[in-house]
């Protein structure tokens, strides 16, 4: 057995591999289980997602909009105002985190159903957000019956140019029928 290392300098994490076998591909949403909704159902799904987002007071406070929803994907947009910036002029990390969390949850909900919660998520801030618009694009990487693992990119738009400012991954869990929080 040999070990492959992730790129970087100190603190590389070894990944055990067998000789002659390449790194495994990240699991993708199985095509056999991938929903194939009609255009009307997709439009109805986006409308419902917009209603759910509008019913969240914190989302309304931030001015969040959901612009894509369905088939294991979601896109959330937030127009950046001065009230969303921290002391150095960057968009506050909490705003980036909110955008990633909600986009992950909507993406997972598009395959698990509407009664879902974030079980966990992790975010990496890779660049300060300085622009006028944030776009959080999430997609399901793997889905089972009760949970979905999703990834999200948070993009900063500044003067028409896109730049990645954060990456997130999370696990979205379906709630039980009685919504007691015990999945």
TIGU-372938 format. One record per residue (C-alpha): residue in one letter; x negated, y negated, z negated. Coordinates in steps of 0.02 Angstrom, whole numbers. Layout:
BEGIN
REC   residu     east    north       up
REC        a        X        Y        Z
...
END
This chain:
BEGIN
REC   residu     east    north       up
REC        x        0        0        0
REC        x      -61     -176       40
REC        x        2     -345      -17
REC        x       54     -493       89
REC        x       49     -665       13
REC        x      162     -813       36
REC        x       71     -965      105
REC        x       -9    -1087      -14
REC        x     -162    -1101     -123
REC        x     -160    -1055     -306
REC        x      -21     -953     -380
REC        x       22     -853     -223
REC        x      149     -718     -261
REC        x      103     -546     -194
REC        x      235     -453      -95
REC        x      205     -265      -89
REC        x      210     -193       87
REC        x      169      -30      169
REC        x       36      -32      300
REC        x      103      -61      475
REC        x      269     -131      415
REC        x      304     -316      435
REC        x      395     -424      309
REC        x      580     -384      303
REC        x      698     -504      390
REC        x      812     -605      278
REC        x      980     -516      276
REC        x     1109     -601      384
REC        x     1296     -599      370
REC        x     1345     -430      446
REC        x     1429     -456      614
REC        x     1553     -317      578
REC        x     1617     -412      424
REC        x     1601     -586      499
REC        x     1773     -665      512
REC        x     1827     -717      686
REC        x     1961     -848      653
REC        x     2060     -931      790
REC        x     2032    -1116      827
REC        x     2198    -1158      742
REC        x     2152    -1062      585
REC        x     1982    -1149      582
REC        x     2067    -1319      595
REC        x     2190    -1269      459
REC        x     2043    -1209      352
REC        x     1952    -1375      372
REC        x     2110    -1469      326
REC        x     2131    -1362      169
REC        x     1947    -1385      124
REC        x     1967    -1574      143
REC        x     2117    -1569       24
REC        x     2020    -1468     -104
REC        x     1873    -1589      -95
REC        x     1990    -1740     -110
REC        x     2064    -1663     -269
REC        x     1893    -1663     -354
REC        x     1875    -1831     -446
REC        x     1685    -1825     -445
REC        x     1681    -1791     -258
REC        x     1797    -1940     -230
REC        x     1684    -2048     -340
REC        x     1535    -2006     -228
REC        x     1636    -2028      -69
REC        x     1598    -1851      -10
REC        x     1678    -1786      151
REC        x     1683    -1609      216
REC        x     1661    -1610      405
REC        x     1639    -1425      446
REC        x     1713    -1273      361
REC        x     1739    -1091      408
REC        x     1656     -933      469
REC        x     1526     -935      330
REC        x     1475    -1117      354
REC        x     1511    -1286      278
REC        x     1448    -1463      303
REC        x     1467    -1602      176
REC        x     1424    -1786      205
REC        x     1394    -1927       84
REC        x     1370    -2108      136
REC        x     1229    -2176       28
REC        x     1263    -2334      -71
REC        x     1151    -2426     -193
REC        x     1249    -2350     -338
REC        x     1184    -2178     -287
REC        x     1001    -2227     -297
REC        x      881    -2210     -442
REC        x      759    -2341     -507
REC        x      632    -2316     -365
REC        x      762    -2335     -228
REC        x      776    -2149     -186
REC        x      945    -2063     -183
REC        x      962    -1987     -357
REC        x      919    -1802     -368
REC        x     1087    -1769     -448
REC        x     1174    -1828     -290
REC        x     1067    -1711     -183
REC        x     1103    -1570     -304
REC        x     1290    -1605     -301
REC        x     1291    -1605     -110
REC        x     1197    -1440     -102
REC        x     1305    -1358     -237
REC        x     1470    -1407     -158
REC        x     1414    -1360       19
REC        x     1354    -1190      -45
REC        x     1520    -1161     -134
REC        x     1625    -1210       17
REC        x     1521    -1097      131
REC        x     1542     -951       10
REC        x     1727     -990      -11
REC        x     1752     -980      177
REC        x     1717     -792      168
REC        x     1771     -749      -10
REC        x     1930     -852      -20
REC        x     1975    -1014     -106
REC        x     1956     -959     -289
REC        x     1765     -966     -307
REC        x     1633    -1041     -420
REC        x     1446    -1063     -413
REC        x     1366     -924     -515
REC        x     1191     -997     -495
REC        x     1089    -1105     -380
REC        x      913    -1170     -358
REC        x      857    -1326     -268
REC        x      689    -1384     -202
REC        x      668    -1570     -173
REC        x      546    -1583      -29
REC        x      554    -1768       15
REC        x      635    -1923      -60
REC        x      800    -1972       21
REC        x      795    -2155       72
REC        x      923    -2165      212
REC        x     1104    -2213      233
REC        x     1182    -2039      249
REC        x     1158    -1867      172
REC        x     1216    -1709      261
REC        x     1219    -1544      167
REC        x     1230    -1395      287
REC        x     1263    -1227      206
REC        x     1281    -1052      274
REC        x     1316     -880      205
REC        x     1163     -768      213
REC        x     1246     -615      136
REC        x     1423     -580       77
REC        x     1497     -437      -21
REC        x     1672     -416      -91
REC        x     1646     -525     -246
REC        x     1495     -635     -210
REC        x     1403     -723      -70
REC        x     1224     -783      -63
REC        x     1211     -947       31
REC        x     1076    -1067       87
REC        x     1086    -1254      111
REC        x      981    -1390      191
REC        x     1008    -1569      133
REC        x      965    -1688      273
REC        x      931    -1874      254
REC        x      982    -1987      398
REC        x      884    -2149      405
REC        x      898    -2267      553
REC        x      960    -2123      661
REC        x      817    -2006      615
REC        x      845    -1842      522
REC        x      728    -1778      388
REC        x      744    -1631      271
REC        x      747    -1689       91
REC        x      803    -1533       -5
REC        x      830    -1345       14
REC        x      946    -1244      -97
REC        x     1004    -1066     -119
REC        x     1147    -1007     -225
REC        x     1262     -864     -270
REC        x     1448     -897     -255
REC        x     1567     -783     -351
REC        x     1750     -749     -323
REC        x     1859     -778     -475
REC        x     1972     -642     -540
REC        x     2156     -650     -495
REC        x     2204     -734     -659
REC        x     2062     -862     -644
REC        x     2000     -828     -819
REC        x     1822     -860     -764
REC        x     1774     -678     -786
REC        x     1721     -622     -613
END
